[in-house]
Amino acid sequence: MNDISRIPVTHNADSLLIVDDSVVQRQHAVALSRALGVGLIYEAGNGLEALELLAMLVLPPTVIVVDLEMPGMDGIEFLQQLHNRNLGASVIVVSGREQALIESVETMGRMLGINMLAGLQKPLTAAALGSALAQRTAWHDAVAGGGSDVIQVNHDELSQAIGNHQISVHYQPKVDVRTGFVRGVEALARWEHPQHGRIPPGLFIAVAEREGLIHPLTMSVMGQALRQAAKWNASGLRLSVAINLSARLLELPDLVRRIVGQIEAHALSPEQVVLEITESWVVGSLGTALGMLGRLRLLGCGLSIDDYGTGFSSMQQLARIPFTELKVDRSFIIGASRKRNLRVILQSALDMAQRLGLVSVAEGVETEEDWRLLKECGCAVAQGYMIGRPMPAGDMPKWMKEHHQRLPKLRAGGHRTILF
């Protein structure tokens, strides 16, 4: 019997739909859900019944818990129907089948655009269900703060924002996994629009790429970040600063001169600057791009292959470019502690980085389990919400003090998830 009384309610899922052809399993899931504080619970015996129910409900469920093996319509077809009918509930997949199949279905759902909270094996437990429901809170907060589905940004608005210094820089700490010490920060662009509020970076960066504004945007971010690094140097805090570099900029003939100019203007060492290039980059002139990156490396700048594992040319990029850092994409970190396939891929990437003499960096570290796994796998550096959210430079001293107090727990292997 699960000790449900010890599972805190840490989610915002106020209603659930349990879809399972087994009455016993359905009743078990209902009992766990009620104990976890869910007020409204619907039930269906298969995918067809669930779709009929969803079509009638005035108050649709916020989360659907669905079995895979069911008569009439199985869980996979049900997920496809959710996508086709644009039903926006979050989903938890449960099954008695092998974990590899569950993870495959979970991945399919994400690729369809469904917010997949988890893929769980039966028998369902209070701890597993509670953890999965808590994932919806983080997702809901992110969506609520974004508003990307209603905001439209055009060339003139973005150009004016860059020129008027409306786009600022936040810094996300990168820490040594073995010692917990801060190794550096990643500089991330943030836009607080006077009318629309916070504009998601993915939205305005895409506009910058499309509208030919990525160069002034990058130079603005770089200037702010390097100016801040110089201030930290003056106060005795020497940190590396990672800056995203669009592949489109690698075709500019004076790119190296501009970057060197920025570094020299702030009296920094090139070794403090890490330029992150997305793994799947494509440029018109490969020779020119490789020449640019080679010159930057000769000057002493670090080069990081960003989002490693998300493209199709990983090995080729590593063979062509003198990278100093391999940054494993968050999709291989989140859930790797409980998903064997992800864990194997993660370990392979970290082993390869070590053999190539590259610094391995894991992004998207959000839980104690993530941190502990990275420690066991030999990852060098980590960043993510468990360590610290992206923050204005003015918030760094407070974060540094709090982080110093947590060092013993980090070195011991982990601690409770903390969202700063």
TAFENCOR-V812167 format. One record per residue. RES is the residue in one small letter. SS is DSSP state (helix for helix, strand for strand, loop for the rest). PHI is phi in whole degrees, 0 to 359 (NA if undefined). OMEGA is omega in degrees with one decimal (* if undefined). Layout:
BEGIN
RES|SS|PHI|OMEGA  RES|SS|PHI|OMEGA
END
This chain:
BEGIN
m|loop|NA|178.4  n|loop|286|174.8  d|loop|276|-173.1  i|helix|293|-176.0  s|helix|298|-177.6  r|helix|265|179.7  i|loop|266|-179.0  p|loop|289|176.1  v|loop|274|-175.5  t|loop|232|-176.8  h|loop|231|176.2  n|loop|239|177.2  a|loop|275|-175.8  d|loop|273|179.0  s|strand|210|-177.1  l|strand|229|167.4  l|strand|242|177.7  i|strand|262|-178.5  v|strand|245|-176.7  d|loop|200|-179.2  d|loop|282|177.7  s|loop|273|179.6  v|helix|298|-179.0  v|helix|298|-179.8  q|helix|295|-179.3  r|helix|293|179.4  q|helix|296|177.3  h|helix|297|179.5  a|helix|295|178.1  v|helix|296|-179.6  a|helix|298|178.1  l|helix|296|-178.1  s|helix|296|178.6  r|helix|296|179.4  a|helix|296|179.4  l|loop|272|172.5  g|loop|94|177.8  v|loop|281|-173.4  g|loop|275|-174.9  l|strand|235|-175.3  i|strand|231|175.8  y|strand|256|178.9  e|strand|225|174.2  a|strand|212|-175.4  g|loop|272|175.9  n|loop|195|-176.1  g|helix|297|-179.6  l|helix|296|177.0  e|helix|300|-178.7  a|helix|296|179.9  l|helix|295|177.2  e|helix|297|179.2  l|helix|295|-179.4  l|helix|298|-179.7  a|helix|290|-176.5  m|helix|263|-170.9  l|loop|290|174.2  v|loop|278|177.0  l|loop|250|-177.5  p|loop|291|-179.9  p|loop|290|175.6  t|loop|278|179.9  v|strand|225|174.8  i|strand|244|175.9  v|strand|256|-170.7  v|strand|235|173.9  d|strand|281|179.4  l|loop|269|-175.6  e|loop|267|-179.9  m|loop|214|177.2  p|loop|286|177.1  g|loop|84|175.7  m|loop|212|-178.4  d|loop|281|-175.6  g|helix|295|-179.3  i|helix|292|178.7  e|helix|295|178.5  f|helix|299|177.9  l|helix|298|178.3  q|helix|297|177.6  q|helix|291|175.0  l|helix|303|178.8  h|helix|294|-177.5  n|helix|298|-177.4  r|loop|266|176.9  n|loop|56|176.9  l|loop|272|-165.3  g|loop|269|-178.8  a|loop|290|170.7  s|strand|284|-172.4  v|strand|229|169.5  i|strand|241|177.4  v|strand|266|175.7  v|strand|231|-178.6  s|strand|195|173.2  g|loop|268|-179.9  r|loop|280|-175.7  e|loop|296|-175.7  q|helix|300|-179.3  a|helix|299|178.0  l|helix|292|179.4  i|helix|300|-179.6  e|helix|294|177.9  s|helix|296|178.1  v|helix|294|177.6  e|helix|300|178.1  t|helix|296|177.9  m|helix|303|179.6  g|helix|300|178.9  r|helix|297|179.9  m|helix|293|175.3  l|loop|279|179.2  g|loop|94|178.3  i|loop|276|176.3  n|loop|281|-178.9  m|strand|275|-177.4  l|strand|281|-177.6  a|strand|188|169.8  g|strand|237|-170.4  l|strand|241|175.0  q|strand|272|173.0  k|loop|282|2.3  p|loop|284|-179.6  l|loop|291|178.8  t|loop|243|178.5  a|helix|298|-178.6  a|helix|296|-178.6  a|helix|293|179.7  l|helix|294|178.9  g|helix|298|178.4  s|helix|295|179.6  a|helix|294|179.0  l|helix|295|178.4  a|helix|295|178.4  q|helix|296|-179.8  r|helix|293|178.7  t|helix|298|179.8  a|helix|296|179.6  w|helix|295|-178.5  h|helix|298|179.1  d|helix|297|-179.5  a|helix|294|179.9  v|helix|293|-178.5  a|helix|297|-179.3  g|helix|275|-175.4  g|helix|269|-179.1  g|loop|69|-174.1  s|loop|292|-177.1  d|loop|280|-178.2  v|loop|243|-176.0  i|loop|264|174.8  q|loop|242|-179.2  v|loop|242|178.0  n|loop|250|-176.7  h|helix|303|-174.6  d|helix|295|179.0  e|helix|299|-178.1  l|helix|291|178.5  s|helix|300|178.6  q|helix|294|179.3  a|helix|297|178.4  i|helix|294|-178.8  g|helix|295|-178.5  n|loop|267|177.3  h|loop|60|175.4  q|loop|284|-179.3  i|strand|269|-176.8  s|strand|257|-179.4  v|strand|238|170.3  h|strand|252|-173.4  y|strand|234|176.8  q|strand|252|-176.8  p|strand|295|172.6  k|strand|239|-173.9  v|strand|240|176.3  d|strand|289|-176.4  v|loop|293|-177.0  r|loop|285|-174.2  t|loop|257|-175.0  g|loop|85|-178.6  f|loop|291|178.7  v|strand|286|-179.7  r|strand|260|-177.3  g|strand|177|178.6  v|strand|220|169.3  e|strand|255|178.9  a|strand|274|-175.6  l|strand|233|-178.4  a|strand|287|177.3  r|strand|225|-178.0  w|strand|237|174.9  e|strand|258|-175.9  h|strand|284|-177.7  p|loop|298|178.5  q|loop|256|-173.2  h|loop|274|-175.2  g|strand|80|-175.8  r|strand|289|176.7  i|strand|264|179.8  p|loop|302|-179.4  p|helix|303|-179.7  g|helix|302|-179.5  l|helix|284|-173.6  f|helix|283|175.9  i|helix|291|176.0  a|helix|297|176.8  v|helix|295|179.1  a|helix|299|177.7  e|helix|297|-174.6  r|helix|287|-173.1  e|loop|262|176.7  g|loop|73|-178.8  l|loop|250|-176.0  i|helix|291|179.3  h|helix|293|178.2  p|helix|298|178.4  l|helix|295|-179.2  t|helix|297|-179.8  m|helix|296|177.8  s|helix|294|178.7  v|helix|298|-179.4  m|helix|297|179.5  g|helix|300|179.3  q|helix|295|-177.4  a|helix|293|-179.1  l|helix|289|175.3  r|helix|297|179.1  q|helix|292|177.8  a|helix|299|178.0  a|helix|296|177.8  k|helix|295|177.8  w|helix|296|177.2  n|helix|302|-177.3  a|helix|296|-179.8  s|loop|269|178.2  g|loop|93|179.2  l|loop|254|-177.5  r|loop|258|-178.3  l|loop|235|170.7  s|strand|284|-179.4  v|strand|236|179.2  a|strand|265|-177.4  i|strand|231|179.3  n|strand|288|-178.7  l|loop|239|179.8  s|loop|294|177.9  a|helix|299|179.6  r|helix|299|-178.3  l|helix|285|-177.4  l|helix|289|177.4  e|helix|263|179.5  l|loop|281|-175.0  p|loop|295|-177.1  d|loop|254|-176.7  l|helix|299|-177.9  v|helix|299|-180.0  r|helix|299|-179.1  r|helix|293|179.8  i|helix|293|177.6  v|helix|299|178.5  g|helix|300|178.5  q|helix|295|-179.3  i|helix|296|-179.2  e|helix|293|-178.9  a|helix|298|-179.2  h|loop|252|175.4  a|loop|54|179.2  l|loop|258|171.8  s|loop|274|177.6  p|helix|304|179.9  e|helix|296|178.4  q|helix|279|-174.4  v|strand|254|175.7  v|strand|244|179.8  l|strand|257|-177.5  e|strand|264|179.6  i|strand|246|-179.3  t|strand|299|-174.4  e|loop|302|-172.8  s|loop|271|-176.5  w|loop|296|177.9  v|loop|224|178.9  v|loop|230|-179.7  g|loop|290|-178.5  s|loop|245|-177.7  l|helix|297|-179.4  g|helix|299|178.6  t|helix|297|-179.0  a|helix|297|179.5  l|helix|297|177.3  g|helix|296|178.7  m|helix|299|-177.9  l|helix|293|176.6  g|helix|297|179.6  r|helix|294|178.7  l|helix|296|177.9  r|helix|290|176.9  l|helix|301|179.8  l|helix|289|178.3  g|loop|114|178.5  c|loop|292|173.8  g|strand|280|177.4  l|strand|236|-178.1  s|strand|243|172.5  i|strand|272|-172.6  d|strand|272|177.6  d|strand|55|-177.3  y|strand|301|178.4  g|loop|103|-176.9  t|loop|262|-179.3  g|loop|252|-176.1  f|loop|245|-174.1  s|loop|231|-174.4  s|helix|304|-176.1  m|helix|297|-179.5  q|helix|296|179.2  q|helix|296|-179.9  l|helix|295|179.5  a|helix|285|-174.6  r|helix|275|-164.8  i|loop|246|-178.8  p|loop|282|179.9  f|loop|294|174.7  t|loop|246|-174.0  e|strand|216|175.6  l|strand|242|-175.5  k|strand|254|-176.3  v|strand|283|-177.6  d|loop|297|-177.0  r|helix|300|-178.9  s|helix|295|177.2  f|helix|262|179.6  i|loop|260|-175.9  i|loop|295|178.6  g|loop|88|-177.5  a|loop|295|-179.9  s|loop|292|-179.9  r|loop|240|-179.1  k|loop|241|-174.0  r|helix|300|-177.9  n|helix|300|178.7  l|helix|297|-177.9  r|helix|297|179.5  v|helix|294|179.4  i|helix|296|178.8  l|helix|300|-179.4  q|helix|298|179.0  s|helix|297|179.6  a|helix|296|-179.9  l|helix|293|178.0  d|helix|297|179.7  m|helix|295|177.9  a|helix|301|179.9  q|helix|296|-179.3  r|helix|294|179.8  l|loop|274|-179.6  g|loop|75|-179.8  l|loop|260|172.7  v|strand|284|179.0  s|strand|269|-179.4  v|strand|233|177.1  a|strand|253|176.7  e|loop|253|179.4  g|loop|81|179.3  v|loop|281|-172.0  e|loop|239|-175.0  t|loop|227|176.4  e|helix|300|180.0  e|helix|296|176.8  d|helix|301|-177.3  w|helix|298|-177.8  r|helix|296|179.6  l|helix|296|179.3  l|helix|298|178.0  k|helix|296|-179.6  e|helix|293|-176.8  c|helix|276|176.9  g|loop|85|176.4  c|loop|292|-175.4  a|loop|274|-171.7  v|strand|225|179.9  a|strand|222|172.2  q|loop|215|-178.3  g|loop|158|-174.3  y|loop|297|177.8  m|loop|298|-179.0  i|loop|273|179.1  g|loop|178|175.2  r|loop|286|169.9  p|loop|302|-174.1  m|strand|216|173.4  p|loop|297|-178.6  a|helix|303|-179.0  g|helix|294|179.6  d|helix|270|-176.2  m|helix|297|-179.3  p|helix|301|178.8  k|helix|295|178.8  w|helix|297|-179.9  m|helix|300|-179.7  k|helix|294|179.6  e|helix|295|-179.9  h|helix|295|179.3  h|helix|299|179.5  q|helix|290|-178.1  r|helix|268|-175.5  l|helix|305|179.5  p|helix|303|179.9  k|helix|291|178.7  l|helix|296|-179.0  r|helix|292|179.3  a|helix|285|176.2  g|loop|130|178.1  g|loop|152|-179.6  h|loop|196|179.1  r|loop|293|179.6  t|loop|298|178.8  i|loop|232|176.4  l|loop|254|-178.0  f|loop|279|*
END
